[in-house]
Amino acid sequence: MISLTNEPINHAEIVNSVECPEAGAIATFDGVVRNNARGKIVTHLFYEAYDGMALKEMESIAESILKEKSILRLAIVHRIGKLEIGESSILIAVSSGHRAEAFQACRTTIDRVKERVPIWKKEYYVDGEFWVESYSGSSVKLD
Amino acid sequence: MDFHDTGTVTGVFEELTLQCPEVAPLRSSLLIAVNYEYANWNTILKDNDEVAFFPPVSGGSL
């Protein structure tokens, strides 16, 4: 399951989508909205995506992780729009025969999503707002 | 947008800056996509290609 959604993330449905009889482990990464950033109190976030490309990049990341790692199934769901503190912005679920592969693939997946998928977030504070413009460690190279 | 001289991504950006001069200073930090795939300033374009310029993606530190 690879998708973008405007609705609250349904954790159970996503985890169920990677279950299979061969799996001995399912690892998940749940990215949640934190109440602080840059020393300020965050009231909520807004995520915006370049939709078609974001989905395509997520599919391509999933495809490459499935090829590279000994895992069985992989799901990535990213929420866009307005999110409140404590809500999930992304859920990644990975199933594999044993735990090490699931943990590792989950980590690699979130790292690549953050580097490559065209989704931006705006932080809202009590006294202002800020588009988060760069992610240090981005590996996208144009030339 | 229709562009007259659309040999490369650079050409499109130059034409864009004529219409929106405020985007010019952003050039060095922009990422480029052509038809939903990462591209670069020298990518050659054909009719109906979709070109996107956007800031670095910002998952931020979760």
N, CA and C atoms of all chains as a GROMACS GRO file, in nm:
protein
  615
    1MET      N    1   0.085  -0.119   0.000
    1MET     CA    2   0.000   0.000   0.000
    1MET      C    3   0.089   0.124   0.000
    2ILE      N    4   0.080   0.203  -0.108
    2ILE     CA    5   0.156   0.327  -0.118
    2ILE      C    6   0.053   0.436  -0.145
    3SER      N    7   0.041   0.534  -0.056
    3SER     CA    8  -0.059   0.637  -0.085
    3SER      C    9  -0.036   0.767  -0.010
    4LEU      N   10  -0.103   0.869  -0.063
    4LEU     CA   11  -0.111   1.000   0.004
    4LEU      C   12  -0.256   1.012   0.048
    5THR      N   13  -0.278   1.071   0.164
    5THR     CA   14  -0.416   1.083   0.210
    5THR      C   15  -0.439   1.215   0.283
    6ASN      N   16  -0.559   1.266   0.271
    6ASN     CA   17  -0.599   1.384   0.347
    6ASN      C   18  -0.664   1.346   0.479
    7GLU      N   19  -0.688   1.218   0.496
    7GLU     CA   20  -0.759   1.169   0.614
    7GLU      C   21  -0.660   1.121   0.720
    8PRO      N   22  -0.703   1.113   0.847
    8PRO     CA   23  -0.615   1.055   0.949
    8PRO      C   24  -0.566   0.917   0.907
    9ILE      N   25  -0.440   0.890   0.940
    9ILE     CA   26  -0.379   0.763   0.900
    9ILE      C   27  -0.439   0.647   0.979
   10ASN      N   28  -0.477   0.543   0.906
   10ASN     CA   29  -0.537   0.425   0.968
   10ASN      C   30  -0.427   0.320   0.991
   11HIS      N   31  -0.370   0.322   1.112
   11HIS     CA   32  -0.254   0.237   1.142
   11HIS      C   33  -0.283   0.089   1.121
   12ALA      N   34  -0.398   0.044   1.172
   12ALA     CA   35  -0.427  -0.099   1.165
   12ALA      C   36  -0.436  -0.148   1.021
   13GLU      N   37  -0.500  -0.066   0.937
   13GLU     CA   38  -0.518  -0.106   0.798
   13GLU      C   39  -0.382  -0.119   0.728
   14ILE      N   40  -0.290  -0.026   0.759
   14ILE     CA   41  -0.160  -0.027   0.693
   14ILE      C   42  -0.075  -0.145   0.740
   15VAL      N   43  -0.079  -0.170   0.870
   15VAL     CA   44  -0.004  -0.285   0.924
   15VAL      C   45  -0.061  -0.415   0.867
   16ASN      N   46  -0.194  -0.423   0.861
   16ASN     CA   47  -0.256  -0.544   0.804
   16ASN      C   48  -0.211  -0.568   0.661
   17SER      N   49  -0.186  -0.459   0.588
   17SER     CA   50  -0.153  -0.474   0.446
   17SER      C   51  -0.016  -0.538   0.424
   18VAL      N   52   0.070  -0.541   0.526
   18VAL     CA   53   0.202  -0.606   0.507
   18VAL      C   54   0.207  -0.745   0.573
   19GLU      N   55   0.098  -0.784   0.636
   19GLU     CA   56   0.099  -0.917   0.698
   19GLU      C   57   0.102  -1.025   0.591
   20CYS      N   58   0.177  -1.133   0.619
   20CYS     CA   59   0.173  -1.250   0.531
   20CYS      C   60   0.225  -1.369   0.610
   21PRO      N   61   0.192  -1.490   0.569
   21PRO     CA   62   0.226  -1.608   0.650
   21PRO      C   63   0.377  -1.627   0.670
   22GLU      N   64   0.458  -1.580   0.576
   22GLU     CA   65   0.604  -1.600   0.586
   22GLU      C   66   0.669  -1.501   0.682
   23ALA      N   67   0.594  -1.400   0.726
   23ALA     CA   68   0.653  -1.294   0.808
   23ALA      C   69   0.672  -1.338   0.953
   24GLY      N   70   0.792  -1.308   1.005
   24GLY     CA   71   0.817  -1.332   1.146
   24GLY      C   72   0.830  -1.199   1.220
   25ALA      N   73   0.832  -1.088   1.144
   25ALA     CA   74   0.847  -0.956   1.206
   25ALA      C   75   0.778  -0.851   1.122
   26ILE      N   76   0.717  -0.757   1.189
   26ILE     CA   77   0.665  -0.637   1.121
   26ILE      C   78   0.718  -0.518   1.198
   27ALA      N   79   0.794  -0.431   1.128
   27ALA     CA   80   0.843  -0.308   1.192
   27ALA      C   81   0.766  -0.191   1.134
   28THR      N   82   0.736  -0.094   1.220
   28THR     CA   83   0.667   0.024   1.169
   28THR      C   84   0.743   0.150   1.213
   29PHE      N   85   0.732   0.252   1.131
   29PHE     CA   86   0.780   0.384   1.170
   29PHE      C   87   0.661   0.478   1.163
   30ASP      N   88   0.636   0.546   1.272
   30ASP     CA   89   0.521   0.636   1.281
   30ASP      C   90   0.575   0.777   1.307
   31GLY      N   91   0.566   0.863   1.206
   31GLY     CA   92   0.612   1.001   1.223
   31GLY      C   93   0.498   1.085   1.276
   32VAL      N   94   0.516   1.149   1.391
   32VAL     CA   95   0.406   1.224   1.452
   32VAL      C   96   0.440   1.372   1.467
   33VAL      N   97   0.338   1.453   1.474
   33VAL     CA   98   0.357   1.599   1.483
   33VAL      C   99   0.397   1.637   1.626
   34ARG      N  100   0.514   1.700   1.635
   34ARG     CA  101   0.572   1.740   1.763
   34ARG      C  102   0.524   1.880   1.801
   35ASN      N  103   0.514   1.907   1.930
   35ASN     CA  104   0.459   2.037   1.973
   35ASN      C  105   0.563   2.148   1.979
   36ASN      N  106   0.685   2.121   1.928
   36ASN     CA  107   0.788   2.225   1.933
   36ASN      C  108   0.885   2.210   1.818
   37ALA      N  109   0.942   2.322   1.775
   37ALA     CA  110   1.044   2.323   1.670
   37ALA      C  111   1.113   2.458   1.674
   38ARG      N  112   1.244   2.455   1.650
   38ARG     CA  113   1.321   2.580   1.647
   38ARG      C  114   1.300   2.664   1.773
   39GLY      N  115   1.284   2.596   1.887
   39GLY     CA  116   1.267   2.666   2.013
   39GLY      C  117   1.130   2.733   2.031
   40LYS      N  118   1.038   2.698   1.940
   40LYS     CA  119   0.905   2.760   1.950
   40LYS      C  120   0.799   2.654   1.975
   41ILE      N  121   0.687   2.700   2.027
   41ILE     CA  122   0.575   2.609   2.047
   41ILE      C  123   0.498   2.598   1.916
   42VAL      N  124   0.484   2.476   1.868
   42VAL     CA  125   0.412   2.452   1.742
   42VAL      C  126   0.266   2.423   1.775
   43THR      N  127   0.177   2.490   1.702
   43THR     CA  128   0.034   2.467   1.726
   43THR      C  129  -0.023   2.360   1.633
   44HIS      N  130   0.025   2.359   1.509
   44HIS     CA  131  -0.013   2.255   1.413
   44HIS      C  132   0.079   2.264   1.292
   45LEU      N  133   0.068   2.168   1.201
   45LEU     CA  134   0.149   2.167   1.078
   45LEU      C  135   0.060   2.159   0.956
   46PHE      N  136   0.115   2.203   0.843
   46PHE     CA  137   0.045   2.183   0.717
   46PHE      C  138   0.143   2.119   0.619
   47TYR      N  139   0.103   2.005   0.564
   47TYR     CA  140   0.187   1.936   0.465
   47TYR      C  141   0.129   1.954   0.326
   48GLU      N  142   0.218   1.989   0.233
   48GLU     CA  143   0.175   2.005   0.094
   48GLU      C  144   0.262   1.917   0.006
   49ALA      N  145   0.201   1.852  -0.093
   49ALA     CA  146   0.276   1.761  -0.180
   49ALA      C  147   0.263   1.803  -0.325
   50TYR      N  148   0.364   1.772  -0.405
   50TYR     CA  149   0.352   1.775  -0.550
   50TYR      C  150   0.301   1.634  -0.581
   51ASP      N  151   0.169   1.622  -0.578
   51ASP     CA  152   0.103   1.491  -0.564
   51ASP      C  153   0.153   1.379  -0.654
   52GLY      N  154   0.142   1.402  -0.785
   52GLY     CA  155   0.175   1.294  -0.878
   52GLY      C  156   0.317   1.246  -0.862
   53MET      N  157   0.408   1.342  -0.845
   53MET     CA  158   0.549   1.304  -0.832
   53MET      C  159   0.576   1.242  -0.696
   54ALA      N  160   0.510   1.291  -0.592
   54ALA     CA  161   0.531   1.235  -0.458
   54ALA      C  162   0.495   1.087  -0.458
   55LEU      N  163   0.382   1.057  -0.519
   55LEU     CA  164   0.338   0.918  -0.524
   55LEU      C  165   0.436   0.833  -0.604
   56LYS      N  166   0.480   0.888  -0.715
   56LYS     CA  167   0.573   0.815  -0.801
   56LYS      C  168   0.705   0.789  -0.728
   57GLU      N  169   0.754   0.888  -0.655
   57GLU     CA  170   0.879   0.870  -0.579
   57GLU      C  171   0.860   0.767  -0.467
   58MET      N  172   0.745   0.772  -0.401
   58MET     CA  173   0.720   0.673  -0.295
   58MET      C  174   0.715   0.532  -0.353
   59GLU      N  175   0.653   0.518  -0.471
   59GLU     CA  176   0.647   0.386  -0.535
   59GLU      C  177   0.787   0.340  -0.574
   60SER      N  178   0.868   0.434  -0.623
   60SER     CA  179   1.001   0.397  -0.667
   60SER      C  180   1.090   0.358  -0.548
   61ILE      N  181   1.074   0.429  -0.436
   61ILE     CA  182   1.149   0.393  -0.314
   61ILE      C  183   1.108   0.253  -0.268
   62ALA      N  184   0.977   0.228  -0.267
   62ALA     CA  185   0.929   0.097  -0.222
   62ALA      C  186   0.984  -0.014  -0.311
   63GLU      N  187   0.983   0.011  -0.442
   63GLU     CA  188   1.032  -0.089  -0.536
   63GLU      C  189   1.180  -0.118  -0.511
   64SER      N  190   1.260  -0.012  -0.491
   64SER     CA  191   1.403  -0.036  -0.472
   64SER      C  192   1.432  -0.104  -0.338
   65ILE      N  193   1.357  -0.069  -0.234
   65ILE     CA  194   1.379  -0.134  -0.103
   65ILE      C  195   1.342  -0.284  -0.112
   66LEU      N  196   1.234  -0.312  -0.184
   66LEU     CA  197   1.193  -0.452  -0.198
   66LEU      C  198   1.298  -0.533  -0.274
   67LYS      N  199   1.367  -0.466  -0.368
   67LYS     CA  200   1.473  -0.534  -0.443
   67LYS      C  201   1.599  -0.554  -0.361
   68GLU      N  202   1.634  -0.448  -0.283
   68GLU     CA  203   1.762  -0.449  -0.212
   68GLU      C  204   1.760  -0.532  -0.085
   69LYS      N  205   1.649  -0.532  -0.016
   69LYS     CA  206   1.644  -0.591   0.118
   69LYS      C  207   1.563  -0.720   0.117
   70SER      N  208   1.595  -0.806   0.215
   70SER     CA  209   1.522  -0.932   0.226
   70SER      C  210   1.394  -0.908   0.305
   71ILE      N  211   1.302  -0.838   0.242
   71ILE     CA  212   1.175  -0.814   0.310
   71ILE      C  213   1.061  -0.868   0.226
   72LEU      N  214   0.946  -0.879   0.288
   72LEU     CA  215   0.833  -0.940   0.220
   72LEU      C  216   0.737  -0.836   0.163
   73ARG      N  217   0.693  -0.746   0.248
   73ARG     CA  218   0.600  -0.643   0.201
   73ARG      C  219   0.633  -0.509   0.266
   74LEU      N  220   0.592  -0.403   0.198
   74LEU     CA  221   0.624  -0.269   0.245
   74LEU      C  222   0.506  -0.177   0.217
   75ALA      N  223   0.472  -0.094   0.314
   75ALA     CA  224   0.365   0.004   0.293
   75ALA      C  225   0.416   0.142   0.336
   76ILE      N  226   0.381   0.244   0.259
   76ILE     CA  227   0.414   0.382   0.295
   76ILE      C  228   0.289   0.467   0.273
   77VAL      N  229   0.242   0.531   0.379
   77VAL     CA  230   0.127   0.621   0.365
   77VAL      C  231   0.165   0.755   0.427
   78HIS      N  232   0.155   0.861   0.349
   78HIS     CA  233   0.187   0.995   0.397
   78HIS      C  234   0.061   1.078   0.398
   79ARG      N  235   0.038   1.147   0.508
   79ARG     CA  236  -0.080   1.234   0.515
   79ARG      C  237  -0.040   1.374   0.470
   80ILE      N  238  -0.131   1.444   0.404
   80ILE     CA  239  -0.108   1.583   0.368
   80ILE      C  240  -0.224   1.668   0.419
   81GLY      N  241  -0.206   1.801   0.417
   81GLY     CA  242  -0.308   1.890   0.472
   81GLY      C  243  -0.272   1.930   0.615
   82LYS      N  244  -0.373   1.973   0.689
   82LYS     CA  245  -0.350   2.022   0.825
   82LYS      C  246  -0.345   1.908   0.926
   83LEU      N  247  -0.241   1.907   1.008
   83LEU     CA  248  -0.227   1.803   1.110
   83LEU      C  249  -0.210   1.865   1.248
   84GLU      N  250  -0.276   1.805   1.345
   84GLU     CA  251  -0.267   1.854   1.483
   84GLU      C  252  -0.154   1.783   1.556
   85ILE      N  253  -0.113   1.839   1.669
   85ILE     CA  254  -0.008   1.779   1.752
   85ILE      C  255  -0.047   1.634   1.787
   86GLY      N  256   0.051   1.544   1.772
   86GLY     CA  257   0.026   1.405   1.807
   86GLY      C  258  -0.029   1.320   1.695
   87GLU      N  259  -0.073   1.385   1.585
   87GLU     CA  260  -0.125   1.306   1.473
   87GLU      C  261  -0.010   1.252   1.389
   88SER      N  262  -0.035   1.143   1.320
   88SER     CA  263   0.068   1.081   1.236
   88SER      C  264   0.074   1.148   1.101
   89SER      N  265   0.197   1.183   1.058
   89SER     CA  266   0.213   1.238   0.924
   89SER      C  267   0.253   1.129   0.826
   90ILE      N  268   0.322   1.028   0.876
   90ILE     CA  269   0.362   0.917   0.788
   90ILE      C  270   0.364   0.788   0.867
   91LEU      N  271   0.321   0.682   0.801
   91LEU     CA  272   0.337   0.549   0.861
   91LEU      C  273   0.401   0.458   0.758
   92ILE      N  274   0.509   0.395   0.801
   92ILE     CA  275   0.577   0.296   0.717
   92ILE      C  276   0.566   0.162   0.788
   93ALA      N  277   0.531   0.059   0.716
   93ALA     CA  278   0.525  -0.075   0.775
   93ALA      C  279   0.600  -0.171   0.684
   94VAL      N  280   0.682  -0.255   0.745
   94VAL     CA  281   0.764  -0.350   0.668
   94VAL      C  282   0.753  -0.488   0.733
   95SER      N  283   0.732  -0.590   0.652
   95SER     CA  284   0.734  -0.726   0.706
   95SER      C  285   0.852  -0.802   0.649
   96SER      N  286   0.908  -0.890   0.732
   96SER     CA  287   1.020  -0.973   0.686
   96SER      C  288   1.021  -1.101   0.769
   97GLY      N  289   1.108  -1.193   0.729
   97GLY     CA  290   1.116  -1.321   0.800
   97GLY      C  291   1.166  -1.302   0.942
   98HIS      N  292   1.266  -1.212   0.958
   98HIS     CA  293   1.327  -1.188   1.089
   98HIS      C  294   1.339  -1.039   1.116
   99ARG      N  295   1.355  -1.004   1.243
   99ARG     CA  296   1.342  -0.862   1.282
   99ARG      C  297   1.447  -0.768   1.224
  100ALA      N  298   1.572  -0.815   1.212
  100ALA     CA  299   1.678  -0.723   1.171
  100ALA      C  300   1.646  -0.657   1.036
  101GLU      N  301   1.601  -0.736   0.941
  101GLU     CA  302   1.572  -0.684   0.807
  101GLU      C  303   1.456  -0.584   0.811
  102ALA      N  304   1.356  -0.613   0.894
  102ALA     CA  305   1.240  -0.523   0.901
  102ALA      C  306   1.280  -0.389   0.960
  103PHE      N  307   1.358  -0.392   1.071
  103PHE     CA  308   1.404  -0.266   1.132
  103PHE      C  309   1.485  -0.185   1.032
  104GLN      N  310   1.578  -0.252   0.966
  104GLN     CA  311   1.670  -0.182   0.876
  104GLN      C  312   1.596  -0.123   0.756
  105ALA      N  313   1.506  -0.201   0.699
  105ALA     CA  314   1.433  -0.153   0.581
  105ALA      C  315   1.342  -0.035   0.617
  106CYS      N  316   1.288  -0.039   0.737
  106CYS     CA  317   1.200   0.068   0.784
  106CYS      C  318   1.281   0.198   0.793
  107ARG      N  319   1.400   0.189   0.849
  107ARG     CA  320   1.489   0.305   0.865
  107ARG      C  321   1.530   0.361   0.729
  108THR      N  322   1.572   0.272   0.640
  108THR     CA  323   1.614   0.316   0.507
  108THR      C  324   1.498   0.382   0.433
  109THR      N  325   1.380   0.327   0.449
  109THR     CA  326   1.264   0.382   0.378
  109THR      C  327   1.234   0.525   0.424
  110ILE      N  328   1.230   0.550   0.555
  110ILE     CA  329   1.198   0.685   0.601
  110ILE      C  330   1.308   0.783   0.560
  111ASP      N  331   1.435   0.738   0.565
  111ASP     CA  332   1.544   0.827   0.522
  111ASP      C  333   1.527   0.867   0.376
  112ARG      N  334   1.496   0.772   0.291
  112ARG     CA  335   1.481   0.804   0.148
  112ARG      C  336   1.358   0.889   0.121
  113VAL      N  337   1.250   0.862   0.193
  113VAL     CA  338   1.129   0.944   0.175
  113VAL      C  339   1.163   1.089   0.204
  114LYS      N  340   1.236   1.112   0.314
  114LYS     CA  341   1.269   1.249   0.352
  114LYS      C  342   1.365   1.316   0.254
  115GLU      N  343   1.447   1.237   0.189
  115GLU     CA  344   1.542   1.294   0.094
  115GLU      C  345   1.480   1.325  -0.042
  116ARG      N  346   1.385   1.243  -0.083
  116ARG     CA  347   1.345   1.247  -0.224
  116ARG      C  348   1.200   1.284  -0.253
  117VAL      N  349   1.110   1.261  -0.160
  117VAL     CA  350   0.968   1.276  -0.194
  117VAL      C  351   0.928   1.423  -0.181
  118PRO      N  352   0.874   1.483  -0.288
  118PRO     CA  353   0.841   1.626  -0.284
  118PRO      C  354   0.718   1.657  -0.199
  119ILE      N  355   0.743   1.664  -0.070
  119ILE     CA  356   0.641   1.703   0.027
  119ILE      C  357   0.706   1.806   0.118
  120TRP      N  358   0.634   1.914   0.143
  120TRP     CA  359   0.688   2.022   0.227
  120TRP      C  360   0.596   2.043   0.346
  121LYS      N  361   0.657   2.093   0.455
  121LYS     CA  362   0.571   2.119   0.570
  121LYS      C  363   0.587   2.262   0.618
  122LYS      N  364   0.477   2.315   0.665
  122LYS     CA  365   0.476   2.450   0.721
  122LYS      C  366   0.442   2.435   0.869
  123GLU      N  367   0.528   2.498   0.950
  123GLU     CA  368   0.504   2.495   1.094
  123GLU      C  369   0.428   2.620   1.135
  124TYR      N  370   0.325   2.603   1.214
  124TYR     CA  371   0.249   2.716   1.267
  124TYR      C  372   0.278   2.730   1.415
  125TYR      N  373   0.315   2.852   1.455
  125TYR     CA  374   0.342   2.880   1.596
  125TYR      C  375   0.234   2.974   1.649
  126VAL      N  376   0.240   3.000   1.777
  126VAL     CA  377   0.145   3.094   1.836
  126VAL      C  378   0.158   3.230   1.765
  127ASP      N  379   0.283   3.266   1.731
  127ASP     CA  380   0.305   3.401   1.678
  127ASP      C  381   0.358   3.403   1.534
  128GLY      N  382   0.330   3.302   1.455
  128GLY     CA  383   0.377   3.308   1.317
  128GLY      C  384   0.377   3.171   1.250
  129GLU      N  385   0.444   3.164   1.134
  129GLU     CA  386   0.449   3.040   1.059
  129GLU      C  387   0.578   3.034   0.978
  130PHE      N  388   0.618   2.913   0.938
  130PHE     CA  389   0.746   2.897   0.870
  130PHE      C  390   0.743   2.773   0.781
  131TRP      N  391   0.772   2.794   0.651
  131TRP     CA  392   0.787   2.678   0.562
  131TRP      C  393   0.924   2.618   0.588
  132VAL      N  394   0.928   2.492   0.624
  132VAL     CA  395   1.056   2.426   0.648
  132VAL      C  396   1.116   2.397   0.512
  133GLU      N  397   1.228   2.464   0.484
  133GLU     CA  398   1.276   2.462   0.346
  133GLU      C  399   1.382   2.360   0.314
  134SER      N  400   1.458   2.320   0.413
  134SER     CA  401   1.562   2.227   0.374
  134SER      C  402   1.577   2.118   0.477
  135TYR      N  403   1.617   2.006   0.426
  135TYR     CA  404   1.644   1.892   0.510
  135TYR      C  405   1.791   1.863   0.497
  136SER      N  406   1.869   1.888   0.599
  136SER     CA  407   2.013   1.867   0.586
  136SER      C  408   2.039   1.720   0.562
  137GLY      N  409   2.127   1.692   0.470
  137GLY     CA  410   2.154   1.554   0.439
  137GLY      C  411   2.081   1.509   0.313
  138SER      N  412   2.011   1.603   0.249
  138SER     CA  413   1.942   1.568   0.126
  138SER      C  414   2.041   1.515   0.024
  139SER      N  415   2.002   1.407  -0.042
  139SER     CA  416   2.098   1.345  -0.135
  139SER      C  417   2.059   1.370  -0.280
  140VAL      N  418   1.956   1.450  -0.301
  140VAL     CA  419   1.916   1.473  -0.439
  140VAL      C  420   2.017   1.564  -0.505
  141LYS      N  421   2.079   1.513  -0.610
  141LYS     CA  422   2.180   1.592  -0.682
  141LYS      C  423   2.130   1.616  -0.823
  142LEU      N  424   2.140   1.739  -0.866
  142LEU     CA  425   2.085   1.772  -0.997
  142LEU      C  426   2.188   1.765  -1.109
  143ASP      N  427   2.314   1.782  -1.074
  143ASP     CA  428   2.413   1.787  -1.183
  143ASP      C  429   2.516   1.675  -1.169
  144MET      N  430   0.207   2.683  -1.910
  144MET     CA  431   0.270   2.797  -1.975
  144MET      C  432   0.327   2.756  -2.110
  145ASP      N  433   0.319   2.844  -2.205
  145ASP     CA  434   0.381   2.818  -2.335
  145ASP      C  435   0.514   2.891  -2.341
  146PHE      N  436   0.615   2.820  -2.385
  146PHE     CA  437   0.746   2.882  -2.397
  146PHE      C  438   0.792   2.874  -2.542
  147HIS      N  439   0.866   2.976  -2.581
  147HIS     CA  440   0.908   2.980  -2.722
  147HIS      C  441   1.039   2.905  -2.742
  148ASP      N  442   1.134   2.930  -2.652
  148ASP     CA  443   1.264   2.867  -2.669
  148ASP      C  444   1.283   2.769  -2.555
  149THR      N  445   1.243   2.646  -2.576
  149THR     CA  446   1.240   2.552  -2.466
  149THR      C  447   1.339   2.440  -2.486
  150GLY      N  448   1.458   2.474  -2.528
  150GLY     CA  449   1.559   2.371  -2.549
  150GLY      C  450   1.590   2.293  -2.422
  151THR      N  451   1.616   2.366  -2.314
  151THR     CA  452   1.653   2.298  -2.190
  151THR      C  453   1.575   2.358  -2.073
  152VAL      N  454   1.591   2.294  -1.959
  152VAL     CA  455   1.529   2.343  -1.836
  152VAL      C  456   1.577   2.485  -1.807
  153THR      N  457   1.705   2.510  -1.832
  153THR     CA  458   1.759   2.645  -1.810
  153THR      C  459   1.681   2.748  -1.890
  154GLY      N  460   1.650   2.716  -2.016
  154GLY     CA  461   1.575   2.809  -2.102
  154GLY      C  462   1.438   2.840  -2.045
  155VAL      N  463   1.372   2.737  -1.994
  155VAL     CA  464   1.240   2.757  -1.936
  155VAL      C  465   1.250   2.847  -1.813
  156PHE      N  466   1.354   2.823  -1.732
  156PHE     CA  467   1.368   2.902  -1.610
  156PHE      C  468   1.395   3.048  -1.644
  157GLU      N  469   1.477   3.069  -1.747
  157GLU     CA  470   1.507   3.207  -1.786
  157GLU      C  471   1.381   3.279  -1.832
  158GLU      N  472   1.299   3.207  -1.908
  158GLU     CA  473   1.174   3.267  -1.954
  158GLU      C  474   1.080   3.294  -1.836
  159LEU      N  475   1.082   3.201  -1.741
  159LEU     CA  476   0.999   3.217  -1.621
  159LEU      C  477   1.041   3.340  -1.541
  160THR      N  478   1.172   3.364  -1.535
  160THR     CA  479   1.220   3.479  -1.456
  160THR      C  480   1.182   3.612  -1.523
  161LEU      N  481   1.158   3.609  -1.654
  161LEU     CA  482   1.111   3.731  -1.720
  161LEU      C  483   0.970   3.764  -1.671
  162GLN      N  484   0.891   3.658  -1.652
  162GLN     CA  485   0.753   3.679  -1.606
  162GLN      C  486   0.743   3.697  -1.456
  163CYS      N  487   0.828   3.628  -1.382
  163CYS     CA  488   0.827   3.636  -1.235
  163CYS      C  489   0.971   3.659  -1.188
  164PRO      N  490   1.017   3.783  -1.190
  164PRO     CA  491   1.158   3.809  -1.155
  164PRO      C  492   1.193   3.765  -1.012
  165GLU      N  493   1.092   3.756  -0.926
  165GLU     CA  494   1.121   3.722  -0.787
  165GLU      C  495   1.171   3.578  -0.769
  166VAL      N  496   1.154   3.493  -0.871
  166VAL     CA  497   1.203   3.356  -0.854
  166VAL      C  498   1.353   3.344  -0.884
  167ALA      N  499   1.410   3.443  -0.953
  167ALA     CA  500   1.550   3.434  -0.996
  167ALA      C  501   1.648   3.405  -0.882
  168PRO      N  502   1.637   3.474  -0.768
  168PRO     CA  503   1.735   3.450  -0.661
  168PRO      C  504   1.726   3.310  -0.599
  169LEU      N  505   1.616   3.240  -0.626
  169LEU     CA  506   1.599   3.106  -0.566
  169LEU      C  507   1.673   2.999  -0.644
  170ARG      N  508   1.724   3.036  -0.763
  170ARG     CA  509   1.776   2.938  -0.856
  170ARG      C  510   1.869   2.834  -0.793
  171SER      N  511   1.966   2.881  -0.714
  171SER     CA  512   2.068   2.786  -0.666
  171SER      C  513   2.011   2.683  -0.568
  172SER      N  514   1.895   2.712  -0.510
  172SER     CA  515   1.844   2.616  -0.411
  172SER      C  516   1.731   2.528  -0.466
  173LEU      N  517   1.691   2.552  -0.590
  173LEU     CA  518   1.575   2.479  -0.642
  173LEU      C  519   1.608   2.337  -0.689
  174LEU      N  520   1.513   2.248  -0.670
  174LEU     CA  521   1.520   2.116  -0.732
  174LEU      C  522   1.431   2.120  -0.857
  175ILE      N  523   1.462   2.032  -0.951
  175ILE     CA  524   1.391   2.032  -1.079
  175ILE      C  525   1.333   1.894  -1.106
  176ALA      N  526   1.211   1.892  -1.158
  176ALA     CA  527   1.154   1.766  -1.204
  176ALA      C  528   1.095   1.786  -1.342
  177VAL      N  529   1.113   1.688  -1.428
  177VAL     CA  530   1.049   1.688  -1.558
  177VAL      C  531   0.964   1.562  -1.565
  178ASN      N  532   0.836   1.582  -1.590
  178ASN     CA  533   0.742   1.469  -1.594
  178ASN      C  534   0.753   1.382  -1.470
  179TYR      N  535   0.756   1.446  -1.354
  179TYR     CA  536   0.756   1.378  -1.223
  179TYR      C  537   0.885   1.303  -1.192
  180GLU      N  538   0.994   1.331  -1.268
  180GLU     CA  539   1.120   1.267  -1.234
  180GLU      C  540   1.225   1.375  -1.214
  181TYR      N  541   1.314   1.353  -1.116
  181TYR     CA  542   1.420   1.451  -1.092
  181TYR      C  543   1.501   1.471  -1.220
  182ALA      N  544   1.531   1.597  -1.248
  182ALA     CA  545   1.604   1.632  -1.369
  182ALA      C  546   1.708   1.738  -1.332
  183ASN      N  547   1.775   1.795  -1.430
  183ASN     CA  548   1.873   1.900  -1.399
  183ASN      C  549   1.862   2.014  -1.499
  184TRP      N  550   1.948   2.114  -1.480
  184TRP     CA  551   1.938   2.235  -1.562
  184TRP      C  552   1.962   2.208  -1.709
  185ASN      N  553   2.033   2.101  -1.741
  185ASN     CA  554   2.065   2.073  -1.881
  185ASN      C  555   1.969   1.975  -1.947
  186THR      N  556   1.870   1.930  -1.871
  186THR     CA  557   1.775   1.834  -1.929
  186THR      C  558   1.706   1.895  -2.050
  187ILE      N  559   1.702   1.819  -2.159
  187ILE     CA  560   1.642   1.867  -2.283
  187ILE      C  561   1.492   1.836  -2.283
  188LEU      N  562   1.415   1.935  -2.323
  188LEU     CA  563   1.269   1.921  -2.315
  188LEU      C  564   1.207   1.897  -2.452
  189LYS      N  565   1.090   1.833  -2.446
  189LYS     CA  566   1.011   1.818  -2.568
  189LYS      C  567   0.870   1.872  -2.541
  190ASP      N  568   0.790   1.878  -2.647
  190ASP     CA  569   0.656   1.934  -2.633
  190ASP      C  570   0.578   1.865  -2.522
  191ASN      N  571   0.504   1.945  -2.448
  191ASN     CA  572   0.413   1.895  -2.344
  191ASN      C  573   0.481   1.837  -2.220
  192ASP      N  574   0.612   1.852  -2.208
  192ASP     CA  575   0.678   1.809  -2.085
  192ASP      C  576   0.626   1.896  -1.970
  193GLU      N  577   0.613   1.836  -1.854
  193GLU     CA  578   0.577   1.912  -1.734
  193GLU      C  579   0.704   1.938  -1.654
  194VAL      N  580   0.739   2.065  -1.639
  194VAL     CA  581   0.860   2.102  -1.566
  194VAL      C  582   0.820   2.163  -1.433
  195ALA      N  583   0.883   2.117  -1.326
  195ALA     CA  584   0.854   2.172  -1.193
  195ALA      C  585   0.982   2.218  -1.127
  196PHE      N  586   0.976   2.335  -1.065
  196PHE     CA  587   1.087   2.386  -0.984
  196PHE      C  588   1.035   2.393  -0.841
  197PHE      N  589   1.110   2.336  -0.749
  197PHE     CA  590   1.062   2.342  -0.611
  197PHE      C  591   1.178   2.343  -0.512
  198PRO      N  592   1.150   2.390  -0.390
  198PRO     CA  593   1.255   2.394  -0.288
  198PRO      C  594   1.288   2.254  -0.239
  199PRO      N  595   1.402   2.239  -0.172
  199PRO     CA  596   1.435   2.107  -0.117
  199PRO      C  597   1.319   2.053  -0.035
  200VAL      N  598   1.300   1.922  -0.043
  200VAL     CA  599   1.189   1.863   0.030
  200VAL      C  600   1.217   1.873   0.179
  201SER      N  601   1.113   1.875   0.258
  201SER     CA  602   1.131   1.913   0.398
  201SER      C  603   1.062   1.824   0.497
  202GLY      N  604   1.092   1.697   0.492
  202GLY     CA  605   1.039   1.609   0.596
  202GLY      C  606   1.077   1.659   0.734
  203GLY      N  607   1.197   1.722   0.740
  203GLY     CA  608   1.242   1.775   0.869
  203GLY      C  609   1.283   1.664   0.962
  204SER      N  610   1.319   1.699   1.084
  204SER     CA  611   1.363   1.596   1.178
  204SER      C  612   1.247   1.552   1.263
  205LEU      N  613   1.208   1.429   1.245
  205LEU     CA  614   1.095   1.377   1.321
  205LEU      C  615   1.143   1.330   1.458
   0.00000   0.00000   0.00000
